[in-house]
Amino acid sequence: MSRAEASDTLRDYSADNRMLLISGLAAVLGGAGAVLAWTLLELIRLATNVFYYHRFSFVDASPAFHTLGWKAALAPVIWVGEGSRTRDA
């Protein structure tokens, strides 16, 4: 194979429209993943405030300073149990 033929068939570093499409899709999916991650963090903050501090707020709060005592360990279990009971009914 001559050098001219090799340059026509070997395109390791060439970019075409398909690569631009895939790059665009990757950017959109990455942005959607970032938005979903942020939403999940906000929901975790909300759940922490609702179940440990009994307030509807998105303010960042640590469960380390709650006043529930040993019952704090049951808060996530009770919440999941209530959800499964309402789904079965």
C-alpha angles and dihedrals in degrees: 000000000000124000092254092053092047092053090053095050104033109072104160094143101034123113126207137177092278091060090052090050092050091047091051092049090049091052092049092047091047091051091048090050091052092050091048091049091051090048091051091051090051091050090050089052090049093049091049092052094045098046101035104030102023094231131117102234141127093212114128107256131168119228087218092086099048123128100220096098117198091348089074090081089060096052096086092041094051091047093053091044092053091050094051092049093054092048093053094051 
